[in-house]
Amino acid sequence: MKKVVIYSLLAMLLVSCGNPNLGTPKPRMYPKVDYPERNAVNFAETYCKMSFVYPDYFEVNQDKYFFDSKPVDPCWFDLQSSTLNSQLHCSYIPIKDREHFDKLVQDAFKLTSKHNQKANYRKEQLIENREEDVYGLLFEHEGPVASPLQFFVTDSTSNFFRGSLYFNAKVNPDSIAPVYTFVKDDVIKMIESFKWN
């Protein structure tokens, strides 16, 4: 009886190995991204005191609300891209005095530092355009962070502008890396073309 059971199990094993209808597992893949064309557009909204160049795959949406109240300044907006499932949150704050300026810079560092817990690495890059009186810092986080790129620019006396890039998807650095690189290039061009009005 034991021999019959053993031979039956061996026969089933051999038959199952030779079944051509069984598929092989497919490797894990990420969705294909169709990158939009880059056509430069001048940002010249009347509610803002600055101008810059940005790609037309972004749509400008002015923020009307900040939690339960209005934003500090009308020049709070998002550059949204439904194609790349991303948005750049932008906020402008007029500087009152030196103490206020120091607080704005500290707040920018605090907001960036909140991502340090999940980040593997943080890189800072100086922004300096003396001709246009634009100075600041660009922060890049590597790892599974909500906002991999943030920056602020200022003239240090009157104007302070901050931006944070977010992707509307689960944070997976490997899957968003190509899209992040594509968008990052455009954010850097935006900063390089930045002018106060």
Backbone as a chain_set.jsonl record, in Angstrom:
{"seq": "MKKVVIYSLLAMLLVSCGNPNLGTPKPRMYPKVDYPERNAVNFAETYCKMSFVYPDYFEVNQDKYFFDSKPVDPCWFDLQSSTLNSQLHCSYIPIKDREHFDKLVQDAFKLTSKHNQKANYRKEQLIENREEDVYGLLFEHEGPVASPLQFFVTDSTSNFFRGSLYFNAKVNPDSIAPVYTFVKDDVIKMIESFKWN", "coords": {"N": [[0.818, -1.197, 0.0], [1.955, 1.241, 0.794], [3.839, 1.558, -1.209], [2.247, 2.013, -3.443], [1.09, 4.507, -2.871], [3.392, 6.113, -2.762], [4.341, 5.793, -5.419], [2.188, 6.927, -6.743], [2.282, 9.589, -5.88], [4.775, 10.336, -6.929], [4.218, 10.053, -9.655], [2.253, 12.039, -10.001], [3.793, 14.278, -9.423], [5.681, 14.227, -11.526], [3.949, 14.556, -13.719], [2.897, 17.074, -13.19], [5.146, 18.7, -13.467], [5.608, 18.724, -16.168], [3.632, 20.246, -17.374], [2.678, 22.413, -19.848], [1.069, 24.65, -19.671], [1.39, 26.043, -17.366], [2.428, 29.133, -16.127], [5.348, 31.253, -15.902], [6.591, 33.154, -13.164], [6.273, 36.68, -13.407], [8.616, 39.38, -13.639], [8.731, 42.077, -11.25], [7.329, 45.132, -12.194], [7.352, 48.648, -13.093], [4.962, 51.224, -13.795], [4.716, 52.519, -17.144], [5.954, 55.687, -18.06], [4.814, 58.483, -19.715], [6.501, 61.077, -20.827], [5.897, 64.558, -20.819], [6.101, 67.135, -23.388], [8.516, 69.778, -23.182], [7.718, 72.956, -22.959], [8.566, 76.221, -22.598], [7.176, 78.619, -20.378], [6.315, 81.874, -19.319], [6.032, 82.847, -16.003], [3.901, 85.103, -14.808], [1.99, 86.104, -12.987], [-0.422, 88.373, -11.772], [-0.866, 88.618, -9.07], [1.509, 88.138, -7.809], [4.903, 89.034, -6.879], [7.051, 88.399, -8.477], [8.837, 86.822, -11.194], [9.349, 84.053, -13.395], [10.551, 81.281, -15.365], [8.728, 78.454, -16.39], [7.815, 75.014, -17.153], [5.199, 74.179, -19.501], [3.74, 71.919, -18.878], [3.031, 72.066, -16.312], [0.377, 73.372, -14.365], [-0.881, 76.416, -13.155], [-2.254, 76.997, -10.008], [-3.854, 79.047, -7.904], [-3.695, 79.327, -4.374], [-6.463, 79.509, -2.336], [-7.166, 79.049, 0.212], [-5.766, 78.436, 3.432], [-5.54, 76.032, 5.513], [-8.007, 76.782, 7.789], [-8.189, 79.443, 7.162], [-7.215, 82.368, 5.237], [-4.373, 82.418, 2.972], [-1.144, 83.788, 3.953], [-0.26, 85.646, 2.094], [-1.487, 86.736, -1.128], [0.054, 85.518, -3.072], [0.348, 82.64, -2.996], [0.578, 79.532, -4.31], [0.119, 76.571, -6.366], [2.06, 74.628, -8.557], [0.883, 72.389, -10.634], [1.02, 69.104, -12.01], [-0.763, 66.933, -13.742], [-0.078, 64.992, -15.525], [2.445, 64.025, -14.682], [1.827, 63.456, -12.123], [2.429, 65.162, -9.937], [3.266, 67.98, -7.805], [4.273, 71.322, -7.163], [4.463, 73.062, -4.353], [4.126, 76.429, -3.653], [5.038, 79.368, -1.916], [4.845, 82.766, -0.965], [6.208, 85.3, 1.072], [6.144, 88.513, 2.336], [8.923, 90.258, 3.693], [9.195, 91.607, 6.906], [11.058, 92.679, 8.79], [14.482, 92.361, 10.011], [14.455, 90.43, 12.045], [12.134, 89.011, 11.418], [12.897, 87.98, 8.924], [14.996, 86.231, 9.735], [13.46, 84.373, 11.16], [11.868, 83.287, 9.104], [13.815, 81.969, 7.566], [14.703, 80.102, 9.472], [12.314, 78.653, 9.791], [12.112, 77.514, 7.236], [14.296, 75.769, 7.297], [13.425, 74.119, 9.413], [11.09, 72.938, 8.357], [12.204, 71.512, 6.25], [13.898, 69.819, 7.666], [12.129, 68.055, 8.867], [11.854, 65.961, 7.149], [14.147, 64.556, 7.431], [14.099, 62.291, 9.073], [13.172, 60.123, 7.565], [14.817, 60.225, 5.422], [17.714, 59.111, 3.608], [19.842, 60.635, 3.079], [20.785, 64.077, 2.963], [21.178, 66.787, 0.845], [22.539, 69.985, 0.326], [22.378, 72.894, -1.641], [23.776, 75.902, -2.654], [22.068, 78.821, -3.72], [22.592, 81.439, -5.847], [22.283, 84.455, -7.372], [23.515, 87.208, -8.146], [23.082, 89.303, -9.899], [20.3, 89.463, -10.189], [19.586, 89.727, -7.579], [18.932, 87.429, -6.066], [18.983, 84.959, -3.707], [19.581, 81.93, -1.885], [18.749, 78.555, -0.793], [18.852, 75.189, -1.939], [17.369, 72.173, -1.183], [17.878, 68.724, -1.181], [16.521, 65.554, -0.717], [17.388, 62.186, -0.29], [15.882, 59.027, -0.49], [12.938, 57.462, 1.044], [11.061, 59.863, 1.165], [8.491, 62.368, 1.677], [8.686, 64.839, 0.363], [11.018, 65.258, -1.916], [12.503, 67.425, -2.837], [13.181, 70.716, -1.939], [13.163, 74.288, -1.626], [14.316, 77.656, -0.972], [14.184, 81.099, -1.849], [15.406, 84.45, -1.683], [15.647, 88.047, -1.299], [16.652, 88.949, 0.922], [15.823, 91.265, 2.204], [13.224, 92.232, 1.506], [11.645, 90.246, 0.215], [10.55, 86.834, 0.311], [10.534, 83.569, -0.794], [9.281, 80.308, -1.085], [9.521, 76.843, -2.028], [8.182, 73.512, -2.434], [8.458, 70.243, -3.553], [6.2, 67.675, -4.352], [5.021, 64.313, -4.817], [2.111, 62.705, -5.912], [1.756, 60.0, -4.95], [2.523, 56.741, -3.575], [5.454, 56.79, -1.685], [8.199, 55.714, -3.245], [11.368, 55.515, -3.827], [12.77, 54.284, -5.983], [10.864, 53.935, -8.025], [9.909, 56.517, -8.567], [12.176, 57.868, -9.284], [13.091, 58.397, -12.072], [11.091, 60.199, -12.928], [11.291, 62.163, -10.993], [13.889, 63.166, -11.536], [13.426, 64.275, -14.061], [11.517, 66.324, -13.45], [12.966, 67.774, -11.548], [15.039, 68.972, -13.044], [13.563, 70.934, -14.378], [12.638, 72.486, -12.239], [15.022, 73.524, -11.299], [15.757, 75.094, -13.523], [13.699, 76.913, -13.343], [14.359, 78.222, -10.932], [16.817, 79.337, -11.681], [15.956, 81.234, -13.523], [14.644, 83.068, -12.027], [13.226, 86.158, -10.97], [12.779, 89.227, -9.186], [9.974, 91.39, -9.087]], "CA": [[0.0, 0.0, 0.0], [2.852, 2.386, 0.84], [4.471, 1.706, -2.517], [1.243, 2.586, -4.355], [0.973, 5.941, -2.521], [4.645, 6.765, -3.177], [4.355, 5.842, -6.884], [1.146, 7.877, -7.172], [2.805, 10.945, -5.637], [5.826, 10.574, -7.919], [3.567, 10.227, -10.968], [1.631, 13.377, -10.019], [4.885, 15.254, -9.473], [6.22, 14.235, -12.892], [2.939, 15.103, -14.622], [2.762, 18.52, -12.94], [6.342, 19.387, -13.977], [5.591, 18.8, -17.619], [2.46, 20.978, -17.842], [3.119, 23.629, -20.546], [0.138, 25.764, -19.423], [1.78, 26.782, -16.165], [3.261, 30.287, -16.468], [6.454, 31.588, -15.02], [6.316, 34.444, -12.534], [6.817, 37.833, -14.129], [9.346, 40.296, -12.752], [7.981, 43.248, -10.813], [7.557, 46.235, -13.129], [6.739, 49.92, -12.764], [4.205, 51.692, -14.957], [5.416, 53.335, -18.14], [5.675, 57.119, -17.922], [4.898, 59.27, -20.943], [6.971, 62.406, -20.441], [5.358, 65.62, -21.67], [7.061, 68.045, -24.016], [8.854, 70.928, -22.342], [7.574, 74.26, -23.596], [8.757, 77.234, -21.554], [6.123, 79.619, -20.196], [6.683, 82.882, -18.328], [5.118, 83.058, -14.884], [3.742, 86.548, -14.609], [0.677, 86.302, -12.358], [-0.511, 89.726, -11.206], [-0.913, 88.564, -7.605], [2.853, 87.831, -7.304], [5.936, 90.048, -7.094], [8.211, 87.774, -9.082], [8.6, 86.13, -12.463], [10.279, 82.967, -13.687], [10.146, 80.428, -16.489], [8.374, 77.106, -15.967], [7.306, 74.247, -18.296], [3.746, 74.26, -19.61], [3.038, 70.741, -18.367], [2.522, 72.497, -15.005], [-0.753, 74.297, -14.375], [-0.829, 77.278, -11.972], [-3.497, 77.059, -9.228], [-3.671, 79.913, -6.744], [-4.296, 78.836, -3.129], [-7.447, 80.438, -1.765], [-7.323, 78.717, 1.632], [-4.67, 77.83, 4.171], [-6.315, 75.412, 6.589], [-9.33, 77.418, 7.91], [-8.104, 80.875, 6.896], [-6.592, 82.718, 3.962], [-2.902, 82.42, 3.024], [-0.495, 85.007, 4.431], [-0.155, 86.546, 0.948], [-2.178, 86.164, -2.292], [1.006, 84.787, -3.915], [0.526, 81.239, -2.608], [0.022, 78.778, -5.437], [0.702, 75.271, -6.675], [2.299, 74.246, -9.949], [0.429, 70.996, -10.649], [1.143, 68.338, -13.242], [-1.535, 65.684, -13.692], [0.665, 64.029, -16.347], [3.513, 63.43, -13.882], [1.279, 63.199, -10.795], [3.27, 65.898, -9.003], [2.964, 69.387, -7.615], [5.252, 72.16, -6.479], [3.78, 74.032, -3.49], [4.9, 77.674, -3.627], [4.503, 80.393, -1.027], [5.603, 84.027, -0.902], [5.945, 86.075, 2.288], [6.93, 89.758, 2.394], [9.748, 90.348, 4.9], [8.902, 92.818, 7.689], [12.307, 93.203, 9.344], [15.558, 91.37, 10.104], [14.007, 89.349, 12.928], [11.175, 88.237, 10.634], [13.688, 87.258, 7.931], [15.663, 85.117, 10.422], [12.437, 83.366, 11.484], [11.487, 82.62, 7.851], [14.899, 81.045, 7.22], [14.631, 79.009, 10.452], [11.139, 77.837, 9.446], [12.452, 76.744, 6.037], [15.154, 74.659, 7.747], [12.613, 73.205, 10.225], [10.219, 72.171, 7.464], [13.062, 70.574, 5.524], [14.434, 68.839, 8.617], [11.1, 67.057, 9.19], [12.034, 64.827, 6.236], [15.417, 63.885, 7.739], [13.861, 61.002, 9.732], [13.008, 59.074, 6.559], [15.82, 60.392, 4.365], [19.015, 58.452, 3.741], [20.878, 61.644, 2.867], [20.289, 65.397, 2.584], [22.193, 67.597, 0.16], [22.176, 71.404, 0.233], [23.085, 73.598, -2.708], [23.618, 77.347, -2.571], [21.476, 79.528, -4.856], [23.119, 82.802, -5.821], [22.225, 85.21, -8.615], [23.729, 88.587, -7.688], [22.516, 90.234, -10.878], [18.869, 89.596, -9.925], [19.418, 89.816, -6.13], [18.241, 86.205, -5.656], [19.865, 84.107, -2.921], [18.83, 80.93, -1.137], [19.258, 77.194, -0.683], [18.089, 74.082, -2.515], [17.53, 70.971, -0.359], [17.491, 67.468, -1.826], [16.513, 64.391, 0.173], [17.388, 60.868, -0.924], [15.198, 58.044, 0.34], [11.472, 57.471, 0.966], [10.532, 61.074, 1.8], [7.31, 62.932, 1.012], [9.121, 65.924, -0.515], [12.445, 65.054, -2.17], [13.183, 68.667, -3.211], [12.627, 71.949, -1.387], [14.09, 75.408, -1.778], [13.828, 79.009, -0.71], [14.964, 82.195, -2.425], [15.096, 85.708, -1.024], [16.582, 89.155, -1.5], [17.035, 89.143, 2.334], [15.316, 92.522, 2.775], [11.8, 92.459, 1.253], [10.912, 89.121, -0.381], [10.923, 85.465, 0.678], [9.734, 82.632, -1.593], [9.634, 78.923, -0.748], [8.873, 75.816, -2.843], [8.331, 72.113, -2.029], [7.977, 69.319, -4.58], [5.544, 66.469, -3.855], [4.431, 63.396, -5.788], [0.846, 62.181, -5.402], [1.861, 58.542, -5.033], [3.278, 56.149, -2.484], [6.867, 57.136, -1.836], [9.104, 54.622, -3.58], [12.425, 56.231, -4.547], [13.147, 53.639, -7.246], [9.855, 54.113, -9.067], [9.747, 57.924, -8.952], [13.486, 58.458, -9.611], [13.178, 59.018, -13.398], [10.176, 61.343, -12.987], [11.899, 63.186, -10.138], [15.009, 63.758, -12.287], [12.817, 65.089, -15.12], [10.917, 67.518, -12.84], [14.035, 68.521, -10.871], [15.698, 69.808, -14.054], [12.709, 72.093, -14.649], [12.614, 73.336, -11.04], [16.308, 74.245, -11.289], [15.651, 76.151, -14.55], [12.802, 77.915, -12.769], [15.141, 79.0, -9.957], [17.83, 80.1, -12.431], [15.314, 82.343, -14.248], [13.833, 83.793, -11.031], [13.453, 87.616, -10.868], [11.81, 89.978, -8.382], [9.342, 92.501, -9.832]], "C": [[0.862, 1.262, 0.0], [3.473, 2.645, -0.527], [3.512, 2.352, -3.509], [1.121, 4.095, -4.113], [2.216, 6.688, -3.002], [4.704, 6.888, -4.692], [3.319, 6.837, -7.422], [1.623, 9.31, -7.004], [3.901, 11.292, -6.645], [5.236, 10.813, -9.31], [2.914, 11.611, -11.068], [2.695, 14.468, -10.117], [5.458, 15.368, -10.883], [5.236, 14.845, -13.885], [2.839, 16.621, -14.444], [3.968, 19.3, -13.465], [6.3, 19.564, -15.488], [4.415, 19.578, -18.186], [2.885, 22.283, -18.521], [2.215, 24.839, -20.284], [0.498, 26.569, -18.18], [2.73, 27.919, -16.567], [4.418, 30.45, -15.503], [6.153, 32.938, -14.388], [6.989, 35.58, -13.3], [7.572, 38.737, -13.16], [8.48, 41.497, -12.408], [8.34, 44.426, -11.711], [6.901, 47.508, -12.585], [6.012, 50.432, -13.996], [5.045, 52.569, -15.875], [4.993, 54.801, -17.969], [5.842, 57.768, -19.289], [5.266, 60.692, -20.549], [6.398, 63.457, -21.386], [6.466, 66.428, -22.333], [7.298, 69.219, -23.078], [8.756, 72.192, -23.176], [7.62, 75.317, -22.501], [7.644, 78.274, -21.581], [6.619, 80.601, -19.146], [5.61, 82.983, -17.253], [5.058, 84.551, -14.634], [2.354, 86.829, -14.049], [0.67, 87.661, -11.651], [-0.519, 89.735, -9.682], [0.454, 88.239, -6.989], [3.85, 88.92, -7.685], [7.205, 89.446, -7.669], [7.822, 87.188, -10.424], [9.674, 85.063, -12.628], [9.739, 82.178, -14.869], [9.834, 79.042, -15.93], [7.808, 76.35, -17.169], [5.778, 74.23, -18.314], [3.021, 72.966, -19.234], [2.574, 70.978, -16.925], [1.37, 73.471, -15.223], [-0.704, 75.094, -13.073], [-2.207, 77.32, -11.313], [-3.238, 77.873, -7.97], [-4.372, 79.301, -5.535], [-5.233, 79.905, -2.577], [-7.576, 80.245, -0.256], [-6.041, 78.119, 2.175], [-5.273, 77.326, 5.472], [-7.673, 76.116, 6.663], [-9.306, 78.916, 7.622], [-7.508, 81.113, 5.515], [-5.08, 82.616, 4.091], [-2.367, 83.778, 3.476], [-0.439, 86.071, 3.336], [-0.931, 85.925, -0.224], [-1.259, 85.314, -3.181], [1.365, 83.436, -3.298], [-0.153, 80.44, -3.698], [0.706, 77.43, -5.556], [0.935, 75.19, -8.171], [2.001, 72.753, -10.01], [0.59, 70.364, -12.017], [0.382, 67.03, -13.082], [-0.805, 64.595, -14.491], [1.715, 63.29, -15.526], [3.105, 63.211, -12.425], [2.093, 63.896, -9.697], [2.776, 67.329, -8.859], [4.076, 70.07, -6.828], [4.466, 73.198, -5.689], [4.669, 75.263, -3.367], [4.23, 78.682, -2.711], [5.453, 81.584, -0.971], [5.21, 84.745, 0.381], [6.785, 87.346, 2.227], [7.669, 89.848, 3.737], [9.468, 91.677, 5.601], [10.177, 93.492, 8.194], [13.324, 92.073, 9.452], [15.147, 90.173, 10.96], [13.025, 88.423, 12.193], [11.897, 87.402, 9.578], [14.366, 86.039, 8.554], [14.675, 83.998, 10.744], [12.011, 82.598, 10.231], [12.545, 81.601, 7.416], [14.89, 79.847, 8.174], [13.462, 78.077, 10.134], [11.415, 76.97, 8.22], [13.333, 75.552, 6.404], [14.356, 73.648, 8.567], [11.743, 72.32, 9.335], [11.009, 71.142, 6.663], [13.553, 69.469, 6.443], [13.421, 67.775, 9.007], [11.239, 65.819, 8.31], [13.306, 64.03, 6.535], [15.223, 62.497, 8.359], [13.782, 59.86, 8.725], [14.107, 59.12, 5.493], [17.091, 59.602, 4.666], [20.139, 59.487, 3.726], [20.209, 62.963, 2.519], [21.431, 66.205, 2.003], [21.669, 69.027, 0.075], [23.021, 72.058, -0.847], [22.752, 75.085, -2.621], [23.02, 77.904, -3.86], [21.97, 80.969, -4.766], [23.094, 83.398, -7.224], [22.303, 86.688, -8.226], [23.08, 89.609, -8.613], [21.034, 90.503, -10.611], [18.557, 89.695, -8.429], [18.597, 88.633, -5.593], [19.254, 85.286, -4.981], [19.008, 83.074, -2.19], [19.531, 79.595, -1.09], [18.285, 76.218, -1.329], [18.409, 72.858, -1.666], [17.054, 69.76, -1.152], [17.592, 66.349, -0.811], [16.531, 63.122, -0.66], [16.743, 59.897, 0.038], [13.691, 58.214, 0.238], [10.838, 58.661, 1.695], [9.356, 61.626, 0.993], [7.692, 64.023, 0.017], [10.621, 65.811, -0.765], [13.217, 66.333, -2.494], [12.431, 69.857, -2.617], [13.649, 73.057, -1.598], [13.465, 76.674, -1.222], [14.762, 79.988, -1.394], [14.485, 83.492, -1.79], [16.048, 86.792, -1.514], [17.111, 89.62, -0.142], [16.584, 90.47, 2.945], [13.799, 92.667, 2.639], [11.011, 91.205, 0.883], [11.468, 87.769, 0.054], [9.973, 84.512, -0.037], [10.225, 81.216, -1.325], [8.865, 77.954, -1.637], [9.179, 74.415, -2.327], [7.703, 71.215, -3.079], [7.412, 68.06, -3.929], [5.058, 65.629, -5.03], [3.194, 62.783, -5.155], [0.806, 60.664, -5.553], [2.61, 58.053, -3.809], [4.758, 56.386, -2.744], [7.685, 55.869, -2.04], [10.208, 55.243, -4.432], [12.8, 55.613, -5.894], [12.146, 53.93, -8.358], [9.702, 55.568, -9.496], [11.052, 58.577, -9.402], [13.55, 59.072, -11.003], [12.286, 60.255, -13.526], [10.748, 62.493, -12.158], [13.033, 63.905, -10.871], [14.478, 64.693, -13.368], [12.279, 66.406, -14.547], [11.984, 68.389, -12.186], [14.755, 69.451, -11.849], [14.894, 71.075, -14.32], [12.614, 73.029, -13.451], [13.906, 74.141, -10.967], [16.304, 75.362, -12.34], [14.746, 77.28, -14.068], [13.557, 78.821, -11.796], [16.172, 79.877, -10.676], [17.229, 81.308, -13.151], [14.535, 83.275, -13.321], [14.226, 85.274, -10.973], [12.387, 88.221, -9.96], [11.244, 91.104, -9.233], [9.254, 93.744, -8.966]], "O": [[0.556, 2.231, -0.695], [3.617, 3.791, -0.952], [3.935, 3.162, -4.335], [1.056, 4.87, -5.068], [2.108, 7.768, -3.582], [5.066, 7.942, -5.215], [3.551, 7.504, -8.431], [1.401, 10.15, -7.876], [3.948, 12.412, -7.155], [5.706, 11.677, -10.05], [3.012, 12.273, -12.101], [2.51, 15.463, -10.816], [5.692, 16.471, -11.377], [5.641, 15.572, -14.792], [2.712, 17.361, -15.419], [3.82, 20.454, -13.869], [6.917, 20.49, -16.015], [4.221, 19.566, -19.402], [3.399, 23.178, -17.85], [2.58, 25.957, -20.649], [-0.034, 27.659, -17.968], [3.718, 27.69, -17.265], [4.446, 29.853, -14.427], [5.52, 33.783, -15.02], [8.118, 35.453, -13.773], [7.202, 38.843, -11.991], [7.603, 41.886, -13.18], [9.516, 44.688, -11.96], [6.015, 47.451, -11.732], [6.396, 50.113, -15.121], [5.961, 53.265, -15.435], [3.817, 55.099, -17.759], [6.878, 57.622, -19.937], [4.442, 61.425, -20.003], [6.408, 63.277, -22.603], [7.617, 66.406, -21.897], [6.429, 69.606, -22.296], [9.623, 72.462, -24.007], [6.8, 75.303, -21.583], [7.227, 78.744, -22.64], [7.276, 80.201, -18.185], [4.432, 83.178, -17.551], [6.06, 85.177, -14.289], [1.628, 87.68, -14.563], [1.65, 88.04, -11.01], [-0.209, 90.756, -9.069], [0.552, 88.08, -5.772], [3.672, 89.63, -8.675], [8.306, 89.918, -7.388], [6.641, 87.07, -10.753], [10.766, 85.166, -12.068], [8.609, 82.388, -15.312], [10.578, 78.516, -15.102], [7.361, 76.984, -18.125], [5.14, 74.264, -17.262], [1.791, 72.928, -19.27], [1.81, 70.181, -16.381], [1.391, 74.285, -16.146], [-0.508, 74.517, -12.003], [-3.204, 77.635, -11.963], [-2.499, 77.447, -7.082], [-5.499, 78.816, -5.642], [-4.84, 81.055, -2.379], [-8.027, 81.136, 0.463], [-5.325, 77.395, 1.481], [-5.49, 78.092, 6.41], [-8.432, 76.062, 5.695], [-10.315, 79.591, 7.824], [-7.323, 80.182, 4.731], [-4.549, 82.715, 5.197], [-3.062, 84.79, 3.389], [-0.558, 87.262, 3.621], [-1.024, 84.701, -0.305], [-1.739, 84.486, -3.955], [2.54, 83.126, -3.102], [-1.332, 80.648, -3.981], [1.736, 77.179, -4.93], [0.102, 75.634, -8.961], [2.773, 71.942, -9.499], [0.336, 70.991, -13.045], [0.826, 66.128, -12.372], [-0.906, 63.412, -14.165], [1.864, 62.074, -15.653], [3.929, 62.828, -11.594], [2.402, 63.3, -8.665], [1.988, 67.824, -9.665], [4.717, 69.478, -5.96], [3.872, 74.107, -6.269], [5.842, 75.147, -3.014], [3.009, 78.836, -2.726], [6.675, 81.438, -0.936], [4.034, 84.798, 0.739], [8.005, 87.272, 2.083], [7.099, 89.547, 4.786], [9.498, 92.737, 4.976], [10.358, 94.701, 8.051], [13.051, 90.95, 9.029], [15.461, 89.03, 10.626], [13.087, 87.202, 12.336], [11.547, 86.242, 9.36], [14.326, 84.947, 7.989], [15.004, 82.819, 10.62], [11.815, 81.384, 10.29], [12.213, 80.509, 6.955], [15.052, 78.707, 7.739], [13.603, 76.856, 10.199], [10.994, 75.814, 8.173], [13.141, 74.452, 5.885], [14.578, 72.444, 8.44], [11.669, 71.107, 9.532], [10.534, 70.031, 6.428], [13.617, 68.308, 6.04], [13.811, 66.69, 9.438], [10.786, 64.739, 8.69], [13.522, 62.961, 5.965], [16.074, 61.622, 8.198], [14.265, 58.759, 8.991], [14.297, 58.157, 4.751], [17.487, 59.447, 5.821], [21.222, 59.268, 4.269], [19.174, 62.974, 1.852], [22.51, 66.298, 2.589], [20.493, 69.249, -0.215], [24.221, 71.809, -0.954], [21.586, 75.469, -2.526], [23.416, 77.51, -4.957], [21.794, 81.636, -3.747], [23.776, 82.927, -8.134], [21.28, 87.335, -8.004], [22.592, 90.647, -8.167], [20.562, 91.628, -10.781], [17.388, 89.743, -8.047], [17.692, 88.81, -4.778], [20.247, 84.882, -5.586], [17.836, 83.325, -1.911], [20.738, 79.498, -1.312], [17.068, 76.394, -1.273], [19.577, 72.536, -1.45], [15.964, 69.769, -1.723], [18.606, 66.201, -0.128], [15.778, 62.996, -1.625], [17.014, 59.928, 1.239], [13.21, 59.016, -0.563], [10.166, 58.489, 2.712], [9.24, 61.385, -0.209], [7.092, 64.124, -1.053], [11.418, 66.222, 0.078], [14.446, 66.34, -2.438], [11.216, 69.987, -2.771], [14.845, 72.8, -1.732], [12.252, 76.758, -1.028], [15.965, 79.75, -1.508], [13.321, 83.623, -1.409], [17.109, 86.505, -2.068], [17.908, 90.554, -0.06], [16.929, 90.768, 4.089], [13.148, 93.17, 3.554], [9.827, 91.109, 1.204], [12.68, 87.578, 0.153], [8.755, 84.627, 0.094], [11.427, 80.952, -1.334], [7.705, 78.195, -1.967], [10.28, 74.148, -1.844], [6.546, 71.405, -3.453], [8.051, 67.453, -3.07], [4.727, 66.153, -6.093], [3.223, 62.384, -3.991], [-0.081, 60.119, -6.21], [3.247, 58.83, -3.096], [5.25, 56.211, -3.858], [7.842, 55.059, -1.126], [10.012, 55.474, -5.625], [13.112, 56.335, -6.842], [12.536, 54.147, -9.505], [9.4, 55.838, -10.658], [11.042, 59.722, -9.855], [14.03, 60.199, -11.124], [12.672, 61.241, -14.154], [10.696, 63.652, -12.57], [13.117, 65.132, -10.824], [15.017, 65.781, -13.569], [12.551, 67.477, -15.09], [11.911, 69.615, -12.263], [15.048, 70.597, -11.509], [15.46, 72.158, -14.47], [12.52, 74.244, -13.625], [13.882, 75.318, -10.608], [16.796, 76.459, -12.074], [14.995, 78.452, -14.348], [13.409, 80.043, -11.834], [16.367, 81.035, -10.306], [17.921, 82.303, -13.365], [13.841, 84.176, -13.791], [15.41, 85.605, -10.931], [11.236, 87.784, -9.962], [11.971, 91.708, -10.021], [8.755, 94.776, -9.416]]}, "num_chains": 1, "name": "protein.A"}
